[in-house]
Amino acid sequence: MSATNSPPQLKRELGVVGATLMGLGSIVGTGVFVTIGIAAGIAGPAVILAVAIGAIVATCNGLNSAQLAANHAVSGGTYEYGYKYLTPALGFTAGWMFLVAKTASAATAALGFAGYLLNIGGLSSSWVVPTAVLAVAIMTLVVLSGIRRSNVTNTVIVSVTLLSLGFFILACLPRATEVGIENLTPFFRTSPAAILHASALMFVAYTGYGRIATMGEEARSPRETIPKAMIVCLLLTMLLYMAVAIVGIGAVGADVLGSSTGQTAAPLEVAVRSVAGSGGALVLGIGAVTAMLGVLLNLILGLSRVLLAMGRRSDAPKFLARLNQEQTTPYWAVIFVGIAIALLVLLGNVKTTWSFSAFSVLIYYAITSFAALRLTPSERLYPVWVGWLGLVSCLFLAFWVESAIWQVGLGLIVAGLIWHKIRRANRPSTMKEAGGGGSEGEELITNAQ
């Protein structure tokens, strides 16, 4: 991997606790504030089972990511793993699917931000799409200015997010203990297909664990620290998600929590308003708005850096690798990302955008698991079956989203591979394996989830 865009070697200061906290901050965001509501609308009370299934699949893939990162501590993620262990076509497909998945995630974050903000202000949900597009435009301008979120700001955002979720659980718990049995039964109200569909969506809510894998350069004893932090982080996240799902459905029912399948995009705010009034909704809404605005900002940052890396490798048009005069921002990549996110926002439906993200990111992590299967026995930290389980489960869940979603996704993969083949055919042979990776971009993206 080219070092042209690599920073100086970072100190190895992170232990298991520090890495776990960074991972929690990366995972807890749009997934908990929006996705649990979408999944509840699909699977009913059985969304609790979907949360667990999503966690199991995420853990297998997280361990595969950890194996790769522990052995290649400064690697650039699956975009680079695909090139190194598999084929250029699979490496490109991983990068391409990552861009597609996280662009859709950014659109979901923008819609979720708008939904919670409008609910706080008591405004009509008809303003969700314009408000979301405005948020994308503002955040794109912020990224173009070269402003980056500091660690202090990140800590504040994570703290506010976790406090608001803790408030949600405490506020809904009394009602859940009173009427929870009624709202949680019958537990299986839908088909197994609906539960698998919900599981595919919930998987995406865990995918910030990739941030831990990209911290190999900063972790002490990465072969030990990264896997331990990954497991602890995913376990804590699963418990948090299950607590939110159980008390939320127990308090107001799956139908109310599932109201985000349209333009409302604020299921937890709707639920807490019914049990704690407008004051409780305000507390929860502030946490959600803060979290998703941070997600949106960092996804724009990260996506533009991945485009920069792909432009340098000529996997994307080279003009996307151009920097501004201060050499701080890939301005064409930022503008391109902002426009792409805004176009997806125009769909106006968080279920559609998140489902699109689910298919794409499941394909991405299937390639991750495939790459992990190519590790040598001396490099492997876990049994081979972990890689196979991650690969098969990702490919299996990917096709339980709506058929129209995965059909479009397959079409995008084919279109991307055609583009990749044409670009490689027209590229000088000395450049075919040259170019930078996407380590900075992937780190920024996964930090946002």
CORSUL-V32956 format. One record per residue. RES is the residue in one letter. NEAR is the number of other C-alpha atoms within 12 Angstrom. Layout:
[[RES | NEAR] [RES | NEAR]]
This chain:
[[M | 25] [S | 22] [A | 20] [T | 18] [N | 25] [S | 20] [P | 13] [P | 11] [Q | 15] [L | 16] [K | 15] [R | 19] [E | 19] [L | 26] [G | 28] [V | 30] [V | 22] [G | 25] [A | 40] [T | 34] [L | 31] [M | 40] [G | 43] [L | 45] [G | 43] [S | 47] [I | 46] [V | 50] [G | 51] [T | 54] [G | 52] [V | 51] [F | 55] [V | 54] [T | 52] [I | 60] [G | 51] [I | 51] [A | 52] [A | 50] [G | 34] [I | 41] [A | 40] [G | 42] [P | 44] [A | 39] [V | 49] [I | 39] [L | 33] [A | 41] [V | 46] [A | 34] [I | 32] [G | 45] [A | 42] [I | 30] [V | 43] [A | 50] [T | 40] [C | 41] [N | 52] [G | 49] [L | 48] [N | 48] [S | 53] [A | 48] [Q | 48] [L | 47] [A | 44] [A | 38] [N | 31] [H | 31] [A | 31] [V | 33] [S | 36] [G | 45] [G | 54] [T | 51] [Y | 44] [E | 41] [Y | 44] [G | 34] [Y | 33] [K | 29] [Y | 26] [L | 25] [T | 23] [P | 30] [A | 33] [L | 33] [G | 39] [F | 46] [T | 44] [A | 43] [G | 49] [W | 42] [M | 42] [F | 48] [L | 47] [V | 40] [A | 43] [K | 53] [T | 47] [A | 46] [S | 55] [A | 54] [A | 53] [T | 60] [A | 59] [A | 59] [L | 55] [G | 59] [F | 50] [A | 46] [G | 49] [Y | 46] [L | 39] [L | 33] [N | 36] [I | 30] [G | 19] [G | 21] [L | 16] [S | 19] [S | 29] [S | 21] [W | 26] [V | 36] [V | 37] [P | 26] [T | 31] [A | 44] [V | 34] [L | 27] [A | 37] [V | 47] [A | 30] [I | 23] [M | 37] [T | 41] [L | 24] [V | 26] [V | 33] [L | 31] [S | 21] [G | 24] [I | 17] [R | 25] [R | 27] [S | 13] [N | 13] [V | 11] [T | 16] [N | 28] [T | 22] [V | 19] [I | 31] [V | 35] [S | 25] [V | 28] [T | 36] [L | 34] [L | 24] [S | 34] [L | 39] [G | 24] [F | 31] [F | 47] [I | 35] [L | 25] [A | 33] [C | 39] [L | 28] [P | 20] [R | 28] [A | 30] [T | 22] [E | 16] [V | 21] [G | 26] [I | 20] [E | 19] [N | 30] [L | 31] [T | 19] [P | 16] [F | 25] [F | 23] [R | 22] [T | 23] [S | 16] [P | 19] [A | 22] [A | 30] [I | 35] [L | 35] [H | 43] [A | 46] [S | 46] [A | 53] [L | 57] [M | 54] [F | 54] [V | 55] [A | 53] [Y | 56] [T | 55] [G | 46] [Y | 52] [G | 56] [R | 43] [I | 55] [A | 52] [T | 44] [M | 50] [G | 43] [E | 36] [E | 29] [A | 35] [R | 26] [S | 25] [P | 34] [R | 31] [E | 25] [T | 35] [I | 46] [P | 43] [K | 33] [A | 40] [M | 51] [I | 36] [V | 29] [C | 41] [L | 45] [L | 28] [L | 26] [T | 42] [M | 38] [L | 24] [L | 34] [Y | 46] [M | 33] [A | 30] [V | 44] [A | 53] [I | 42] [V | 41] [G | 52] [I | 48] [G | 40] [A | 40] [V | 43] [G | 40] [A | 43] [D | 30] [V | 35] [L | 45] [G | 39] [S | 34] [S | 39] [T | 34] [G | 30] [Q | 39] [T | 41] [A | 53] [A | 52] [P | 49] [L | 57] [E | 51] [V | 42] [A | 43] [V | 44] [R | 31] [S | 24] [V | 30] [A | 27] [G | 19] [S | 20] [G | 20] [G | 29] [A | 36] [L | 29] [V | 32] [L | 41] [G | 44] [I | 37] [G | 40] [A | 48] [V | 43] [T | 37] [A | 46] [M | 49] [L | 44] [G | 44] [V | 49] [L | 52] [L | 46] [N | 45] [L | 51] [I | 57] [L | 49] [G | 42] [L | 52] [S | 47] [R | 44] [V | 50] [L | 48] [L | 44] [A | 46] [M | 44] [G | 32] [R | 33] [R | 39] [S | 33] [D | 45] [A | 36] [P | 23] [K | 22] [F | 24] [L | 30] [A | 32] [R | 27] [L | 26] [N | 18] [Q | 12] [E | 12] [Q | 14] [T | 22] [T | 31] [P | 39] [Y | 33] [W | 28] [A | 38] [V | 43] [I | 33] [F | 32] [V | 42] [G | 41] [I | 27] [A | 30] [I | 44] [A | 37] [L | 25] [L | 35] [V | 40] [L | 28] [L | 27] [G | 37] [N | 37] [V | 49] [K | 45] [T | 35] [T | 44] [W | 52] [S | 47] [F | 45] [S | 44] [A | 50] [F | 47] [S | 47] [V | 47] [L | 47] [I | 45] [Y | 44] [Y | 54] [A | 42] [I | 47] [T | 54] [S | 44] [F | 39] [A | 39] [A | 45] [L | 34] [R | 25] [L | 30] [T | 17] [P | 14] [S | 11] [E | 21] [R | 28] [L | 29] [Y | 28] [P | 21] [V | 25] [W | 21] [V | 31] [G | 37] [W | 29] [L | 31] [G | 39] [L | 34] [V | 25] [S | 35] [C | 42] [L | 30] [F | 25] [L | 40] [A | 40] [F | 33] [W | 30] [V | 39] [E | 28] [S | 17] [A | 16] [I | 27] [W | 30] [Q | 19] [V | 22] [G | 34] [L | 24] [G | 16] [L | 25] [I | 30] [V | 20] [A | 18] [G | 27] [L | 27] [I | 18] [W | 22] [H | 31] [K | 22] [I | 17] [R | 26] [R | 24] [A | 15] [N | 15] [R | 20] [P | 13] [S | 11] [T | 11] [M | 18] [K | 23] [E | 26] [A | 26] [G | 28] [G | 34] [G | 41] [G | 47] [S | 45] [E | 36] [G | 42] [E | 47] [E | 37] [L | 38] [I | 42] [T | 48] [N | 47] [A | 47] [Q | 46]]
